[in-house]
Amino acid sequence: MATTLENIGDELDQMLNEFLHSSYEKRQEAVQAGAEVMKSALEQASPKDSGEFANSFAIKTKYKDRRYVGNTKTVTAKGREGVPLINILEFKDGGQPFVRNTFEANKDKVYAAIKNKLK
């Protein structure tokens, strides 16, 4: 079908969809690379009493084009089991928040890793 003024919107939609599908794997590799940089930075910035907390960071890949870096270490606190240790470290009175600071200090490296994979 020849492109006309009437169907140009449909043609553009098709072209964009083809691009999105053809670059899917590359996008997933790119966001994974950025997540790996963030995971490493969080591991290095973590409190190191036993090392168990620092070694409990994981990357969740549940959604396409997204990665979540979180910590899986849980503890018993005030009689409750399964409390995420990161919540206590970040938000408890006297806690030593480091996640936001670590992200801010490393966001350029995260973005650079993503950009390098997309090249």
C-alpha positions as a Markdown table, in Angstrom:
| # | Residue | x | y | z |
|---|---|---|---|---|
| 1 | Met | 0.0 | 0.0 | 0.0 |
| 2 | Ala | 1.3 | 3.4 | -0.9 |
| 3 | Thr | 1.7 | 6.0 | 1.8 |
| 4 | Thr | -0.9 | 8.7 | 1.5 |
| 5 | Leu | -1.8 | 11.6 | 3.7 |
| 6 | Glu | -4.8 | 9.6 | 4.9 |
| 7 | Asn | -2.8 | 6.5 | 6.1 |
| 8 | Ile | 0.4 | 8.2 | 7.2 |
| 9 | Gly | -0.6 | 7.8 | 10.9 |
| 10 | Asp | -1.0 | 4.0 | 10.4 |
| 11 | Glu | 2.3 | 3.7 | 8.6 |
| 12 | Leu | 4.1 | 5.6 | 11.4 |
| 13 | Asp | 2.5 | 3.4 | 14.0 |
| 14 | Gln | 3.6 | 0.3 | 12.1 |
| 15 | Met | 7.1 | 1.6 | 11.8 |
| 16 | Leu | 7.4 | 2.4 | 15.5 |
| 17 | Asn | 5.9 | -1.0 | 16.5 |
| 18 | Glu | 8.5 | -2.7 | 14.3 |
| 19 | Phe | 11.3 | -0.7 | 15.9 |
| 20 | Leu | 10.1 | -1.5 | 19.4 |
| 21 | His | 9.8 | -5.2 | 18.7 |
| 22 | Ser | 13.2 | -5.4 | 16.9 |
| 23 | Ser | 15.0 | -3.6 | 19.7 |
| 24 | Tyr | 13.3 | -5.4 | 22.6 |
| 25 | Glu | 16.3 | -7.7 | 23.5 |
| 26 | Lys | 18.7 | -4.8 | 23.2 |
| 27 | Arg | 16.6 | -2.7 | 25.6 |
| 28 | Gln | 16.5 | -5.5 | 28.1 |
| 29 | Glu | 20.2 | -5.9 | 28.0 |
| 30 | Ala | 20.6 | -2.2 | 28.5 |
| 31 | Val | 18.4 | -1.9 | 31.6 |
| 32 | Gln | 20.0 | -5.0 | 33.0 |
| 33 | Ala | 23.5 | -3.4 | 32.6 |
| 34 | Gly | 22.2 | -0.3 | 34.5 |
| 35 | Ala | 20.8 | -2.5 | 37.2 |
| 36 | Glu | 24.0 | -4.4 | 37.6 |
| 37 | Val | 25.9 | -1.2 | 38.1 |
| 38 | Met | 23.4 | -0.1 | 40.8 |
| 39 | Lys | 23.4 | -3.5 | 42.5 |
| 40 | Ser | 27.2 | -3.4 | 42.7 |
| 41 | Ala | 27.2 | 0.2 | 44.1 |
| 42 | Leu | 24.6 | -0.8 | 46.8 |
| 43 | Glu | 26.6 | -3.8 | 47.8 |
| 44 | Gln | 29.6 | -1.7 | 48.3 |
| 45 | Ala | 27.8 | 1.0 | 50.2 |
| 46 | Ser | 25.9 | -1.4 | 52.5 |
| 47 | Pro | 26.7 | -1.8 | 56.2 |
| 48 | Lys | 29.0 | -4.8 | 56.6 |
| 49 | Asp | 28.4 | -6.2 | 60.0 |
| 50 | Ser | 28.2 | -9.8 | 58.7 |
| 51 | Gly | 28.2 | -9.2 | 55.0 |
| 52 | Glu | 25.0 | -11.1 | 54.7 |
| 53 | Phe | 22.9 | -7.9 | 54.0 |
| 54 | Ala | 25.3 | -6.6 | 51.3 |
| 55 | Asn | 25.2 | -10.0 | 49.6 |
| 56 | Ser | 21.4 | -10.0 | 49.6 |
| 57 | Phe | 20.8 | -7.5 | 46.8 |
| 58 | Ala | 18.9 | -8.9 | 43.9 |
| 59 | Ile | 17.6 | -7.6 | 40.5 |
| 60 | Lys | 14.0 | -8.2 | 39.8 |
| 61 | Thr | 13.1 | -8.6 | 36.1 |
| 62 | Lys | 9.3 | -8.9 | 36.4 |
| 63 | Tyr | 8.4 | -6.1 | 34.0 |
| 64 | Lys | 9.9 | -5.5 | 30.5 |
| 65 | Asp | 12.0 | -2.4 | 30.2 |
| 66 | Arg | 12.3 | -2.1 | 34.0 |
| 67 | Arg | 14.6 | -3.5 | 36.7 |
| 68 | Tyr | 14.2 | -3.2 | 40.4 |
| 69 | Val | 17.2 | -3.6 | 42.7 |
| 70 | Gly | 16.2 | -4.6 | 46.2 |
| 71 | Asn | 17.4 | -6.4 | 49.2 |
| 72 | Thr | 16.0 | -9.8 | 50.2 |
| 73 | Lys | 17.4 | -10.0 | 53.8 |
| 74 | Thr | 14.7 | -10.1 | 56.4 |
| 75 | Val | 14.9 | -10.2 | 60.2 |
| 76 | Thr | 12.6 | -10.5 | 63.3 |
| 77 | Ala | 12.0 | -7.1 | 64.8 |
| 78 | Lys | 9.7 | -6.4 | 67.8 |
| 79 | Gly | 8.3 | -10.0 | 67.6 |
| 80 | Arg | 7.5 | -9.8 | 63.9 |
| 81 | Glu | 9.2 | -12.1 | 61.5 |
| 82 | Gly | 10.1 | -11.3 | 57.9 |
| 83 | Val | 10.7 | -7.6 | 58.4 |
| 84 | Pro | 12.9 | -6.3 | 55.5 |
| 85 | Leu | 16.2 | -5.3 | 57.0 |
| 86 | Ile | 16.6 | -2.5 | 54.5 |
| 87 | Asn | 13.5 | -0.8 | 56.0 |
| 88 | Ile | 15.1 | -0.8 | 59.4 |
| 89 | Leu | 18.4 | 0.5 | 58.2 |
| 90 | Glu | 16.9 | 3.2 | 56.1 |
| 91 | Phe | 13.9 | 4.4 | 58.1 |
| 92 | Lys | 14.3 | 3.5 | 61.8 |
| 93 | Asp | 15.3 | 6.3 | 64.2 |
| 94 | Gly | 19.1 | 6.4 | 64.2 |
| 95 | Gly | 19.1 | 4.5 | 60.9 |
| 96 | Gln | 21.8 | 5.1 | 58.3 |
| 97 | Pro | 20.0 | 5.7 | 55.1 |
| 98 | Phe | 22.2 | 5.0 | 52.1 |
| 99 | Val | 20.1 | 3.8 | 49.2 |
| 100 | Arg | 19.0 | 7.3 | 47.9 |
| 101 | Asn | 22.5 | 8.6 | 48.4 |
| 102 | Thr | 24.0 | 5.7 | 46.6 |
| 103 | Phe | 21.7 | 6.2 | 43.7 |
| 104 | Glu | 22.4 | 9.9 | 43.5 |
| 105 | Ala | 26.2 | 9.2 | 43.6 |
| 106 | Asn | 26.0 | 6.6 | 40.9 |
| 107 | Lys | 23.2 | 7.6 | 38.6 |
| 108 | Asp | 25.5 | 8.9 | 35.9 |
| 109 | Lys | 27.3 | 5.5 | 35.9 |
| 110 | Val | 23.9 | 3.7 | 35.7 |
| 111 | Tyr | 22.8 | 5.8 | 32.7 |
| 112 | Ala | 26.2 | 5.4 | 31.0 |
| 113 | Ala | 25.9 | 1.6 | 31.3 |
| 114 | Ile | 22.4 | 1.8 | 29.7 |
| 115 | Lys | 23.6 | 4.1 | 26.9 |
| 116 | Asn | 26.7 | 2.0 | 26.1 |
| 117 | Lys | 24.5 | -1.1 | 25.7 |
| 118 | Leu | 22.2 | 0.7 | 23.4 |
| 119 | Lys | 25.0 | 1.9 | 21.1 |
